[in-house]
Amino acid sequence: GSLVVNYPFDDDEQGVAVYSRSPDDDVFQQLALSYSKENRKMYQGSPCKDMYPTEYFPHGITNGAQWYNVPGGMQDWNYLRTNCFEVTIELGCVKYPKAEELPKYWEQNRRSLLQFMKQV
């Protein structure tokens, strides 16, 4: 897990972790930022220092391929084949949080979700 909004493309022609700009890169960045700006910890960019001390996401967003390469992912497939604009929202450093922690996750992301929906 992590705390970041990841946007297409998730892979590149070389199969390495480099920025892979989509034709709608500016729109994807706007969508990602609309979410991350409302989550203070995400927007700071270094949410999982204890687990991943070198990981840094400026303003809490990242191009998928720049983070790590995922060939054949659904996010890219849906964008290229159906014109569906998808982002992947990683909600926390712990991949499987305990049930009693879920209300905290809701409070941390409620405003982000509302702002994200307003982008429609």
MOPAC internal coordinates of N, CA, C and O (Angstrom, degrees):
PM7 1SCF
backbone

  N    0.0000 0     0.00 0     0.00 0    0    0    0
  C    1.4411 1     0.00 0     0.00 0    1    0    0
  C    1.5120 1   111.82 1     0.00 0    2    1    0
  O    1.2310 1   121.75 1   -15.56 1    3    2    1
  N    1.3073 1   114.26 1   164.44 1    3    2    1
  C    1.4529 1   122.39 1   175.16 1    5    3    2
  C    1.5234 1   107.37 1  -157.69 1    6    5    3
  O    1.2310 1   120.62 1     4.70 1    7    6    5
  N    1.3027 1   116.41 1  -175.30 1    7    6    5
  C    1.4601 1   121.36 1   179.53 1    9    7    6
  C    1.5219 1   106.77 1  -131.63 1   10    9    7
  O    1.2310 1   121.16 1   -89.85 1   11   10    9
  N    1.3386 1   115.39 1    90.15 1   11   10    9
  C    1.4611 1   121.07 1  -172.47 1   13   11   10
  C    1.5250 1   108.68 1  -164.56 1   14   13   11
  O    1.2310 1   120.72 1   -23.54 1   15   14   13
  N    1.3361 1   116.23 1   156.46 1   15   14   13
  C    1.4605 1   121.53 1   170.28 1   17   15   14
  C    1.5273 1   107.07 1  -107.71 1   18   17   15
  O    1.2310 1   121.20 1   -57.10 1   19   18   17
  N    1.3117 1   115.30 1   122.90 1   19   18   17
  C    1.4613 1   123.24 1  -175.79 1   21   19   18
  C    1.5255 1   107.83 1  -108.63 1   22   21   19
  O    1.2310 1   120.44 1   -44.04 1   23   22   21
  N    1.3334 1   116.77 1   135.96 1   23   22   21
  C    1.4683 1   121.10 1  -177.38 1   25   23   22
  C    1.5289 1   110.68 1  -130.16 1   26   25   23
  O    1.2310 1   120.04 1   -20.27 1   27   26   25
  N    1.3529 1   117.52 1   159.73 1   27   26   25
  C    1.4803 1   121.89 1  -177.13 1   29   27   26
  C    1.5233 1   112.86 1   -63.09 1   30   29   27
  O    1.2310 1   122.97 1   -23.75 1   31   30   29
  N    1.2710 1   111.92 1   156.25 1   31   30   29
  C    1.4464 1   131.72 1     1.64 1   33   31   30
  C    1.5223 1   110.61 1   -87.18 1   34   33   31
  O    1.2310 1   121.66 1   -26.83 1   35   34   33
  N    1.3374 1   114.43 1   153.17 1   35   34   33
  C    1.4620 1   120.35 1   178.93 1   37   35   34
  C    1.5202 1   113.09 1   -94.67 1   38   37   35
  O    1.2310 1   120.36 1   173.78 1   39   38   37
  N    1.3169 1   116.92 1    -6.22 1   39   38   37
  C    1.4624 1   119.13 1   175.56 1   41   39   38
  C    1.5207 1   109.22 1  -144.96 1   42   41   39
  O    1.2310 1   121.30 1    -7.74 1   43   42   41
  N    1.3135 1   115.12 1   172.26 1   43   42   41
  C    1.4571 1   121.11 1   178.44 1   45   43   42
  C    1.5273 1   108.51 1  -139.28 1   46   45   43
  O    1.2310 1   120.66 1    -7.49 1   47   46   45
  N    1.3034 1   116.35 1   172.51 1   47   46   45
  C    1.4649 1   120.89 1  -175.18 1   49   47   46
  C    1.5215 1   113.15 1   -65.22 1   50   49   47
  O    1.2310 1   119.61 1   150.94 1   51   50   49
  N    1.3247 1   118.36 1   -29.06 1   51   50   49
  C    1.4639 1   121.33 1  -178.75 1   53   51   50
  C    1.5260 1   113.24 1   -85.01 1   54   53   51
  O    1.2310 1   120.26 1   165.26 1   55   54   53
  N    1.3250 1   117.10 1   -14.74 1   55   54   53
  C    1.4612 1   119.73 1  -179.07 1   57   55   54
  C    1.5144 1   113.87 1    74.57 1   58   57   55
  O    1.2310 1   120.35 1  -154.88 1   59   58   57
  N    1.3364 1   116.94 1    25.12 1   59   58   57
  C    1.4634 1   121.19 1   178.96 1   61   59   58
  C    1.5236 1   109.20 1  -119.47 1   62   61   59
  O    1.2310 1   120.64 1   -12.83 1   63   62   61
  N    1.3123 1   116.38 1   167.17 1   63   62   61
  C    1.4578 1   122.09 1  -178.97 1   65   63   62
  C    1.5280 1   110.61 1   -82.15 1   66   65   63
  O    1.2310 1   120.68 1   -92.88 1   67   66   65
  N    1.3332 1   116.30 1    87.12 1   67   66   65
  C    1.4579 1   122.96 1   175.39 1   69   67   66
  C    1.5260 1   108.10 1  -135.86 1   70   69   67
  O    1.2310 1   120.63 1   -20.78 1   71   70   69
  N    1.3229 1   116.39 1   159.22 1   71   70   69
  C    1.4653 1   120.52 1   179.18 1   73   71   70
  C    1.5183 1   109.02 1   -60.20 1   74   73   71
  O    1.2310 1   120.91 1   -51.62 1   75   74   73
  N    1.3224 1   115.86 1   128.38 1   75   74   73
  C    1.4557 1   122.06 1  -179.29 1   77   75   74
  C    1.5204 1   108.26 1  -123.28 1   78   77   75
  O    1.2310 1   120.96 1   -86.27 1   79   78   77
  N    1.3114 1   115.77 1    93.73 1   79   78   77
  C    1.4656 1   123.50 1  -173.22 1   81   79   78
  C    1.5274 1   111.54 1   -73.99 1   82   81   79
  O    1.2310 1   121.00 1   -50.10 1   83   82   81
  N    1.3189 1   115.69 1   129.90 1   83   82   81
  C    1.4642 1   120.85 1   174.32 1   85   83   82
  C    1.5306 1   108.23 1   -90.76 1   86   85   83
  O    1.2310 1   119.94 1   -15.97 1   87   86   85
  N    1.3241 1   117.71 1   164.03 1   87   86   85
  C    1.4728 1   119.47 1   176.87 1   89   87   86
  C    1.5327 1   112.76 1   -59.76 1   90   89   87
  O    1.2310 1   119.99 1   155.18 1   91   90   89
  N    1.3263 1   117.62 1   -24.82 1   91   90   89
  C    1.4688 1   122.34 1  -179.67 1   93   91   90
  C    1.5220 1   111.97 1  -108.18 1   94   93   91
  O    1.2310 1   120.42 1  -147.00 1   95   94   93
  N    1.3140 1   116.80 1    33.00 1   95   94   93
  C    1.4633 1   121.84 1  -175.77 1   97   95   94
  C    1.5252 1   112.48 1   -54.80 1   98   97   95
  O    1.2310 1   119.74 1   137.39 1   99   98   97
  N    1.3142 1   118.11 1   -42.61 1   99   98   97
  C    1.4702 1   120.99 1  -179.07 1  101   99   98
  C    1.5262 1   111.40 1   -62.68 1  102  101   99
  O    1.2310 1   120.51 1   140.33 1  103  102  101
  N    1.3241 1   116.62 1   -39.67 1  103  102  101
  C    1.4648 1   120.47 1   178.67 1  105  103  102
  C    1.5251 1   110.08 1   -66.47 1  106  105  103
  O    1.2310 1   120.72 1   135.30 1  107  106  105
  N    1.3256 1   116.23 1   -44.70 1  107  106  105
  C    1.4641 1   119.47 1   179.10 1  109  107  106
  C    1.5269 1   111.41 1   -61.51 1  110  109  107
  O    1.2310 1   120.15 1   139.52 1  111  110  109
  N    1.3141 1   117.31 1   -40.48 1  111  110  109
  C    1.4714 1   119.37 1   177.86 1  113  111  110
  C    1.5228 1   110.64 1   -63.78 1  114  113  111
  O    1.2310 1   120.19 1   139.51 1  115  114  113
  N    1.3266 1   117.25 1   -40.49 1  115  114  113
  C    1.4662 1   120.66 1   178.44 1  117  115  114
  C    1.5270 1   110.74 1   -62.40 1  118  117  115
  O    1.2310 1   120.33 1   134.77 1  119  118  117
  N    1.3225 1   116.98 1   -45.23 1  119  118  117
  C    1.4637 1   120.55 1   178.14 1  121  119  118
  C    1.5288 1   111.41 1   -60.61 1  122  121  119
  O    1.2310 1   120.96 1   133.54 1  123  122  121
  N    1.3245 1   115.78 1   -46.46 1  123  122  121
  C    1.4626 1   120.62 1  -179.40 1  125  123  122
  C    1.5311 1   110.73 1   -62.60 1  126  125  123
  O    1.2310 1   120.31 1   135.42 1  127  126  125
  N    1.3124 1   117.02 1   -44.58 1  127  126  125
  C    1.4674 1   120.44 1   179.91 1  129  127  126
  C    1.5266 1   112.25 1   -66.13 1  130  129  127
  O    1.2310 1   120.37 1   145.76 1  131  130  129
  N    1.3273 1   116.89 1   -34.24 1  131  130  129
  C    1.4636 1   118.99 1   179.31 1  133  131  130
  C    1.5260 1   110.12 1   -59.66 1  134  133  131
  O    1.2310 1   120.43 1   146.56 1  135  134  133
  N    1.3084 1   116.77 1   -33.44 1  135  134  133
  C    1.4585 1   121.27 1   178.00 1  137  135  134
  C    1.5320 1   111.17 1   -78.46 1  138  137  135
  O    1.2310 1   120.61 1   127.72 1  139  138  137
  N    1.3188 1   116.44 1   -52.28 1  139  138  137
  C    1.4681 1   119.95 1  -171.57 1  141  139  138
  C    1.5266 1   113.35 1   -66.80 1  142  141  139
  O    1.2310 1   119.83 1   148.38 1  143  142  141
  N    1.3154 1   117.93 1   -31.62 1  143  142  141
  C    1.4690 1   120.22 1  -178.37 1  145  143  142
  C    1.5160 1   112.87 1   -62.32 1  146  145  143
  O    1.2310 1   120.43 1   154.44 1  147  146  145
  N    1.3223 1   116.79 1   -25.56 1  147  146  145
  C    1.4631 1   120.88 1  -178.88 1  149  147  146
  C    1.5298 1   112.67 1   -90.66 1  150  149  147
  O    1.2310 1   120.22 1   178.87 1  151  150  149
  N    1.3208 1   117.18 1    -1.13 1  151  150  149
  C    1.4675 1   121.93 1   178.05 1  153  151  150
  C    1.5300 1   106.60 1  -118.81 1  154  153  151
  O    1.2310 1   121.00 1   -81.87 1  155  154  153
  N    1.3188 1   115.69 1    98.13 1  155  154  153
  C    1.4643 1   121.33 1  -171.99 1  157  155  154
  C    1.5284 1   112.87 1   -52.91 1  158  157  155
  O    1.2310 1   120.37 1   132.75 1  159  158  157
  N    1.3196 1   116.89 1   -47.25 1  159  158  157
  C    1.4610 1   120.25 1  -178.13 1  161  159  158
  C    1.5358 1   111.23 1   -64.91 1  162  161  159
  O    1.2310 1   120.07 1   139.76 1  163  162  161
  N    1.3190 1   117.47 1   -40.24 1  163  162  161
  C    1.4553 1   121.34 1   178.67 1  165  163  162
  C    1.5354 1   110.34 1   -64.65 1  166  165  163
  O    1.2310 1   120.59 1   133.43 1  167  166  165
  N    1.3235 1   116.47 1   -46.57 1  167  166  165
  C    1.4645 1   121.98 1  -175.82 1  169  167  166
  C    1.5319 1   112.44 1   -62.59 1  170  169  167
  O    1.2310 1   120.09 1   151.99 1  171  170  169
  N    1.3209 1   117.44 1   -28.01 1  171  170  169
  C    1.4667 1   120.92 1   179.35 1  173  171  170
  C    1.5231 1   112.07 1   -65.40 1  174  173  171
  O    1.2310 1   119.79 1   154.58 1  175  174  173
  N    1.3234 1   118.00 1   -25.42 1  175  174  173
  C    1.4568 1   121.04 1   170.90 1  177  175  174
  C    1.5146 1   118.43 1    93.92 1  178  177  175
  O    1.2310 1   119.31 1   166.42 1  179  178  177
  N    1.3174 1   118.92 1   -13.58 1  179  178  177
  C    1.4757 1   121.41 1   179.28 1  181  179  178
  C    1.5254 1   109.65 1  -128.42 1  182  181  179
  O    1.2310 1   119.84 1  -116.34 1  183  182  181
  N    1.3230 1   117.91 1    63.66 1  183  182  181
  C    1.4552 1   120.28 1  -171.02 1  185  183  182
  C    1.5254 1   115.55 1   -76.29 1  186  185  183
  O    1.2310 1   119.55 1   156.38 1  187  186  185
  N    1.3099 1   118.45 1   -23.62 1  187  186  185
  C    1.4715 1   121.23 1  -173.06 1  189  187  186
  C    1.5211 1   111.22 1  -117.60 1  190  189  187
  O    1.2310 1   120.27 1  -132.42 1  191  190  189
  N    1.3239 1   117.10 1    47.58 1  191  190  189
  C    1.4721 1   121.82 1  -175.33 1  193  191  190
  C    1.5232 1   113.44 1   -55.80 1  194  193  191
  O    1.2310 1   120.53 1   142.36 1  195  194  193
  N    1.3290 1   116.60 1   -37.64 1  195  194  193
  C    1.4641 1   119.41 1  -179.09 1  197  195  194
  C    1.5236 1   112.07 1   -67.34 1  198  197  195
  O    1.2310 1   120.71 1   143.19 1  199  198  197
  N    1.3231 1   116.24 1   -36.81 1  199  198  197
  C    1.4650 1   120.67 1  -176.82 1  201  199  198
  C    1.5290 1   112.38 1   -90.20 1  202  201  199
  O    1.2310 1   120.66 1   139.91 1  203  202  201
  N    1.3306 1   116.34 1   -40.09 1  203  202  201
  C    1.4666 1   122.26 1  -176.51 1  205  203  202
  C    1.5273 1   108.86 1  -131.86 1  206  205  203
  O    1.2310 1   119.63 1  -101.44 1  207  206  205
  N    1.3256 1   118.30 1    78.56 1  207  206  205
  C    1.4686 1   121.17 1  -172.19 1  209  207  206
  C    1.5285 1   114.85 1   -62.04 1  210  209  207
  O    1.2310 1   119.32 1   155.43 1  211  210  209
  N    1.3146 1   118.91 1   -24.57 1  211  210  209
  C    1.4696 1   120.26 1  -177.90 1  213  211  210
  C    1.5252 1   112.76 1   -97.38 1  214  213  211
  O    1.2310 1   119.93 1   175.18 1  215  214  213
  N    1.3177 1   117.75 1    -4.82 1  215  214  213
  C    1.4606 1   120.97 1  -177.61 1  217  215  214
  C    1.5279 1   110.22 1   -76.59 1  218  217  215
  O    1.2310 1   120.87 1   -52.42 1  219  218  217
  N    1.3359 1   115.94 1   127.58 1  219  218  217
  C    1.4598 1   121.21 1   178.87 1  221  219  218
  C    1.5200 1   109.27 1  -142.83 1  222  221  219
  O    1.2310 1   120.35 1   -50.60 1  223  222  221
  N    1.3185 1   116.94 1   129.40 1  223  222  221
  C    1.4558 1   123.62 1   178.90 1  225  223  222
  C    1.5294 1   108.37 1  -121.00 1  226  225  223
  O    1.2310 1   119.58 1   -76.90 1  227  226  225
  N    1.3247 1   118.40 1   103.10 1  227  226  225
  C    1.4711 1   119.38 1   179.52 1  229  227  226
  C    1.5297 1   111.46 1   -53.14 1  230  229  227
  O    1.2310 1   120.59 1   -56.23 1  231  230  229
  N    1.3039 1   116.48 1   123.77 1  231  230  229
  C    1.4675 1   124.35 1   179.85 1  233  231  230
  C    1.5245 1   112.91 1    60.23 1  234  233  231
  O    1.2310 1   119.87 1  -160.03 1  235  234  233
  N    1.3278 1   117.85 1    19.97 1  235  234  233
  C    1.4552 1   121.37 1   174.13 1  237  235  234
  C    1.5184 1   115.54 1    76.14 1  238  237  235
  O    1.2310 1   120.43 1  -161.75 1  239  238  237
  N    1.3322 1   116.78 1    18.25 1  239  238  237
  C    1.4642 1   119.76 1   178.36 1  241  239  238
  C    1.5211 1   109.72 1  -130.16 1  242  241  239
  O    1.2310 1   120.98 1   -20.90 1  243  242  241
  N    1.3445 1   115.73 1   159.10 1  243  242  241
  C    1.4581 1   119.61 1   175.77 1  245  243  242
  C    1.5203 1   110.77 1  -155.19 1  246  245  243
  O    1.2310 1   121.50 1   -32.78 1  247  246  245
  N    1.2885 1   114.74 1   147.22 1  247  246  245
  C    1.4608 1   120.90 1   168.41 1  249  247  246
  C    1.5240 1   105.95 1   -71.23 1  250  249  247
  O    1.2310 1   120.30 1   -48.99 1  251  250  249
  N    1.3280 1   117.02 1   131.01 1  251  250  249
  C    1.4536 1   121.02 1  -175.01 1  253  251  250
  C    1.5097 1   113.96 1   -53.76 1  254  253  251
  O    1.2310 1   120.36 1   130.53 1  255  254  253
  N    1.3340 1   116.92 1   -49.47 1  255  254  253
  C    1.4679 1   120.40 1  -177.01 1  257  255  254
  C    1.5213 1   111.89 1   -66.48 1  258  257  255
  O    1.2310 1   120.10 1   150.16 1  259  258  257
  N    1.3228 1   117.41 1   -29.84 1  259  258  257
  C    1.4638 1   119.31 1   178.76 1  261  259  258
  C    1.5290 1   110.42 1   -68.96 1  262  261  259
  O    1.2310 1   120.52 1   146.74 1  263  262  261
  N    1.3269 1   116.61 1   -33.26 1  263  262  261
  C    1.4670 1   121.21 1   178.46 1  265  263  262
  C    1.5228 1   109.19 1   -72.82 1  266  265  263
  O    1.2310 1   120.10 1   119.80 1  267  266  265
  N    1.3168 1   117.41 1   -60.20 1  267  266  265
  C    1.4700 1   122.86 1   172.47 1  269  267  266
  C    1.5264 1   107.96 1  -160.87 1  270  269  267
  O    1.2310 1   120.58 1   -31.64 1  271  270  269
  N    1.3013 1   116.49 1   148.36 1  271  270  269
  C    1.4508 1   123.26 1  -173.76 1  273  271  270
  C    1.5325 1   111.54 1   -79.96 1  274  273  271
  O    1.2310 1   120.75 1   -51.64 1  275  274  273
  N    1.3411 1   116.17 1   128.36 1  275  274  273
  C    1.4608 1   122.48 1   177.71 1  277  275  274
  C    1.5271 1   108.62 1  -128.41 1  278  277  275
  O    1.2310 1   119.69 1   -89.91 1  279  278  277
  N    1.3141 1   118.20 1    90.09 1  279  278  277
  C    1.4606 1   119.41 1   178.33 1  281  279  278
  C    1.5297 1   112.02 1   -70.14 1  282  281  279
  O    1.2310 1   120.87 1   -43.96 1  283  282  281
  N    1.3227 1   115.93 1   136.04 1  283  282  281
  C    1.4645 1   120.93 1   175.47 1  285  283  282
  C    1.5117 1   115.42 1    75.06 1  286  285  283
  O    1.2310 1   119.64 1  -157.23 1  287  286  285
  N    1.3334 1   118.30 1    22.77 1  287  286  285
  C    1.4609 1   121.24 1  -179.47 1  289  287  286
  C    1.5223 1   112.75 1   -74.26 1  290  289  287
  O    1.2310 1   120.80 1   -24.47 1  291  290  289
  N    1.3365 1   116.08 1   155.53 1  291  290  289
  C    1.4672 1   121.91 1  -179.34 1  293  291  290
  C    1.5190 1   113.10 1   -62.56 1  294  293  291
  O    1.2310 1   120.36 1   143.72 1  295  294  293
  N    1.3331 1   116.92 1   -36.28 1  295  294  293
  C    1.4616 1   120.13 1  -178.62 1  297  295  294
  C    1.5320 1   110.42 1   -58.56 1  298  297  295
  O    1.2310 1   120.13 1   132.14 1  299  298  297
  N    1.3140 1   117.36 1   -47.86 1  299  298  297
  C    1.4607 1   121.29 1   178.87 1  301  299  298
  C    1.5281 1   111.41 1   -71.23 1  302  301  299
  O    1.2310 1   120.20 1   138.54 1  303  302  301
  N    1.3255 1   117.22 1   -41.46 1  303  302  301
  C    1.4560 1   120.29 1  -178.68 1  305  303  302
  C    1.5270 1   110.34 1   -59.88 1  306  305  303
  O    1.2310 1   120.47 1   132.52 1  307  306  305
  N    1.3339 1   116.71 1   -47.48 1  307  306  305
  C    1.4604 1   120.18 1  -179.96 1  309  307  306
  C    1.5236 1   111.77 1   -62.68 1  310  309  307
  O    1.2310 1   120.05 1   141.44 1  311  310  309
  N    1.2980 1   117.50 1   -38.56 1  311  310  309
  C    1.4639 1   121.00 1   178.49 1  313  311  310
  C    1.5278 1   110.72 1   -65.17 1  314  313  311
  O    1.2310 1   120.20 1   131.85 1  315  314  313
  N    1.3176 1   117.23 1   -48.15 1  315  314  313
  C    1.4630 1   121.40 1  -176.29 1  317  315  314
  C    1.5234 1   113.45 1   -74.40 1  318  317  315
  O    1.2310 1   119.84 1   143.95 1  319  318  317
  N    1.3203 1   117.92 1   -36.05 1  319  318  317
  C    1.4710 1   121.05 1  -173.80 1  321  319  318
  C    1.5224 1   114.34 1   -95.81 1  322  321  319
  O    1.2310 1   119.99 1   153.19 1  323  322  321
  N    1.3439 1   117.62 1   -26.81 1  323  322  321
  C    1.4649 1   118.83 1  -175.19 1  325  323  322
  C    1.5284 1   112.82 1  -125.83 1  326  325  323
  O    1.2310 1   120.23 1  -179.21 1  327  326  325
  N    1.3310 1   117.17 1     0.79 1  327  326  325
  C    1.4687 1   122.40 1  -178.21 1  329  327  326
  C    1.5266 1   111.82 1    61.11 1  330  329  327
  O    1.2310 1   120.39 1  -150.47 1  331  330  329
  N    1.3195 1   116.87 1    29.53 1  331  330  329
  C    1.4574 1   123.42 1   177.90 1  333  331  330
  C    1.5296 1   108.25 1   -91.68 1  334  333  331
  O    1.2310 1   120.38 1   -55.38 1  335  334  333
  N    1.3120 1   116.87 1   124.62 1  335  334  333
  C    1.4568 1   121.53 1  -179.07 1  337  335  334
  C    1.5269 1   108.79 1   -90.48 1  338  337  335
  O    1.2310 1   120.73 1   -73.75 1  339  338  337
  N    1.3280 1   116.20 1   106.25 1  339  338  337
  C    1.4558 1   121.42 1  -178.92 1  341  339  338
  C    1.5178 1   110.87 1  -117.73 1  342  341  339
  O    1.2310 1   121.59 1   -33.57 1  343  342  341
  N    1.3207 1   114.56 1   146.43 1  343  342  341
  C    1.4583 1   121.68 1   169.76 1  345  343  342
  C    1.5223 1   106.40 1  -125.96 1  346  345  343
  O    1.2310 1   120.61 1   -21.76 1  347  346  345
  N    1.3053 1   116.45 1   158.24 1  347  346  345
  C    1.4581 1   121.35 1   175.98 1  349  347  346
  C    1.5180 1   107.75 1  -108.44 1  350  349  347
  O    1.2310 1   120.98 1   -56.92 1  351  350  349
  N    1.3078 1   115.73 1   123.08 1  351  350  349
  C    1.4580 1   120.94 1  -178.13 1  353  351  350
  C    1.5252 1   108.48 1  -106.55 1  354  353  351
  O    1.2310 1   121.55 1   -69.10 1  355  354  353
  N    1.3252 1   114.63 1   110.90 1  355  354  353
  C    1.4683 1   121.34 1   175.94 1  357  355  354
  C    1.5281 1   106.28 1   -86.90 1  358  357  355
  O    1.2310 1   120.10 1   -59.15 1  359  358  357
  N    1.3295 1   117.41 1   120.85 1  359  358  357
  C    1.4611 1   121.45 1  -170.19 1  361  359  358
  C    1.5183 1   116.20 1   -93.37 1  362  361  359
  O    1.2310 1   119.77 1   171.77 1  363  362  361
  N    1.3212 1   118.05 1    -8.23 1  363  362  361
  C    1.4527 1   117.27 1   179.92 1  365  363  362
  C    1.5118 1   113.12 1  -178.77 1  366  365  363
  O    1.2310 1   121.61 1   -17.43 1  367  366  365
  N    1.3100 1   114.52 1   162.57 1  367  366  365
  C    1.4562 1   121.88 1  -177.39 1  369  367  366
  C    1.5267 1   112.04 1   -69.71 1  370  369  367
  O    1.2310 1   120.39 1   153.55 1  371  370  369
  N    1.3235 1   116.86 1   -26.45 1  371  370  369
  C    1.4605 1   122.25 1   178.89 1  373  371  370
  C    1.5301 1   107.17 1   -97.40 1  374  373  371
  O    1.2310 1   120.92 1   -60.12 1  375  374  373
  N    1.3019 1   115.85 1   119.88 1  375  374  373
  C    1.4627 1   120.38 1  -175.91 1  377  375  374
  C    1.5263 1   112.83 1   -65.50 1  378  377  375
  O    1.2310 1   119.85 1   143.81 1  379  378  377
  N    1.3186 1   117.89 1   -36.19 1  379  378  377
  C    1.4591 1   122.12 1  -179.11 1  381  379  378
  C    1.5282 1   109.96 1  -125.28 1  382  381  379
  O    1.2310 1   120.15 1   -97.26 1  383  382  381
  N    1.3325 1   117.32 1    82.74 1  383  382  381
  C    1.4628 1   119.68 1  -178.43 1  385  383  382
  C    1.5310 1   111.21 1   -69.96 1  386  385  383
  O    1.2310 1   121.32 1   -22.37 1  387  386  385
  N    1.3142 1   115.07 1   157.63 1  387  386  385
  C    1.4598 1   121.33 1   177.19 1  389  387  386
  C    1.5324 1   109.20 1   -71.37 1  390  389  387
  O    1.2310 1   120.71 1   -29.65 1  391  390  389
  N    1.3185 1   116.24 1   150.35 1  391  390  389
  C    1.4585 1   121.92 1  -177.35 1  393  391  390
  C    1.5302 1   112.10 1   -55.77 1  394  393  391
  O    1.2310 1   120.15 1   141.38 1  395  394  393
  N    1.3274 1   117.31 1   -38.62 1  395  394  393
  C    1.4722 1   119.50 1  -178.29 1  397  395  394
  C    1.5337 1   112.84 1   -68.71 1  398  397  395
  O    1.2310 1   120.12 1   166.62 1  399  398  397
  N    1.3274 1   117.37 1   -13.38 1  399  398  397
  C    1.4649 1   121.06 1   178.19 1  401  399  398
  C    1.5297 1   112.53 1   -89.21 1  402  401  399
  O    1.2310 1   119.76 1   168.91 1  403  402  401
  N    1.3211 1   118.06 1   -11.09 1  403  402  401
  C    1.4608 1   121.22 1  -176.10 1  405  403  402
  C    1.5314 1   114.28 1   -60.53 1  406  405  403
  O    1.2310 1   118.66 1   141.22 1  407  406  405
  N    1.3464 1   120.17 1   -38.78 1  407  406  405
  C    1.4700 1   118.17 1   176.34 1  409  407  406
  C    1.5322 1   112.66 1   -59.11 1  410  409  407
  O    1.2310 1   120.18 1   145.11 1  411  410  409
  N    1.3217 1   117.26 1   -34.89 1  411  410  409
  C    1.4738 1   121.00 1   177.02 1  413  411  410
  C    1.5370 1   110.18 1   -64.14 1  414  413  411
  O    1.2310 1   120.60 1   137.44 1  415  414  413
  N    1.3214 1   116.45 1   -42.56 1  415  414  413
  C    1.4662 1   120.51 1   177.69 1  417  415  414
  C    1.5267 1   110.74 1   -61.57 1  418  417  415
  O    1.2310 1   120.62 1   139.06 1  419  418  417
  N    1.3223 1   116.41 1   -40.94 1  419  418  417
  C    1.4567 1   120.31 1   178.71 1  421  419  418
  C    1.5313 1   109.99 1   -61.24 1  422  421  419
  O    1.2310 1   120.05 1   132.10 1  423  422  421
  N    1.3115 1   117.52 1   -47.90 1  423  422  421
  C    1.4672 1   120.24 1  -179.45 1  425  423  422
  C    1.5251 1   111.73 1   -63.14 1  426  425  423
  O    1.2310 1   119.92 1   142.75 1  427  426  425
  N    1.3162 1   117.76 1   -37.25 1  427  426  425
  C    1.4677 1   120.92 1   179.50 1  429  427  426
  C    1.5304 1   112.53 1   -69.75 1  430  429  427
  O    1.2310 1   120.15 1   156.92 1  431  430  429
  N    1.3205 1   117.32 1   -23.08 1  431  430  429
  C    1.4669 1   120.36 1  -173.15 1  433  431  430
  C    1.5210 1   115.31 1  -117.80 1  434  433  431
  O    1.2310 1   119.68 1   173.58 1  435  434  433
  N    1.3146 1   118.22 1    -6.42 1  435  434  433
  C    1.4650 1   121.50 1  -177.12 1  437  435  434
  C    1.5301 1   112.04 1   -57.27 1  438  437  435
  O    1.2310 1   120.23 1   127.66 1  439  438  437
  N    1.3119 1   117.16 1   -52.34 1  439  438  437
  C    1.4734 1   120.80 1  -179.28 1  441  439  438
  C    1.5289 1   111.06 1   -64.73 1  442  441  439
  O    1.2310 1   120.81 1   143.98 1  443  442  441
  N    1.3246 1   116.06 1   -36.02 1  443  442  441
  C    1.4674 1   120.37 1   178.12 1  445  443  442
  C    1.5208 1   110.69 1   -62.42 1  446  445  443
  O    1.2310 1   120.44 1   134.72 1  447  446  445
  N    1.3271 1   116.76 1   -45.28 1  447  446  445
  C    1.4655 1   120.67 1   179.87 1  449  447  446
  C    1.5190 1   111.83 1   -62.72 1  450  449  447
  O    1.2310 1   120.55 1   137.52 1  451  450  449
  N    1.3271 1   116.56 1   -42.48 1  451  450  449
  C    1.4585 1   119.76 1   178.25 1  453  451  450
  C    1.5266 1   111.65 1   -63.46 1  454  453  451
  O    1.2310 1   120.33 1   136.32 1  455  454  453
  N    1.3136 1   116.97 1   -43.68 1  455  454  453
  C    1.4645 1   120.60 1   178.35 1  457  455  454
  C    1.5210 1   111.08 1   -64.41 1  458  457  455
  O    1.2310 1   120.29 1   140.88 1  459  458  457
  N    1.3073 1   117.05 1   -39.12 1  459  458  457
  C    1.4626 1   122.04 1   178.35 1  461  459  458
  C    1.5256 1   110.40 1   -62.61 1  462  461  459
  O    1.2310 1   120.35 1   136.27 1  463  462  461
  N    1.3368 1   116.93 1   -43.73 1  463  462  461
  C    1.4720 1   120.36 1   178.94 1  465  463  462
  C    1.5239 1   112.02 1   -65.13 1  466  465  463
  O    1.2310 1   120.03 1   148.79 1  467  466  465
  N    1.3065 1   117.54 1   -31.21 1  467  466  465
  C    1.4672 1   120.51 1   178.28 1  469  467  466
  C    1.5205 1   112.15 1   -64.87 1  470  469  467
  O    1.2310 1   119.84 1   159.47 1  471  470  469
  N    1.3072 1   117.92 1   -20.53 1  471  470  469
  C    1.4674 1   121.24 1  -179.06 1  473  471  470
  C    1.5298 1   112.32 1   -67.04 1  474  473  471
  O    1.2310 1   120.37 1   159.35 1  475  474  473
  N    1.3397 1   116.89 1   -20.65 1  475  474  473
  C    1.4612 1   120.78 1   179.37 1  477  475  474
  C    1.5113 1   109.33 1   -61.48 1  478  477  475
  O    1.2310 1   120.10 1   180.00 1  479  478  477

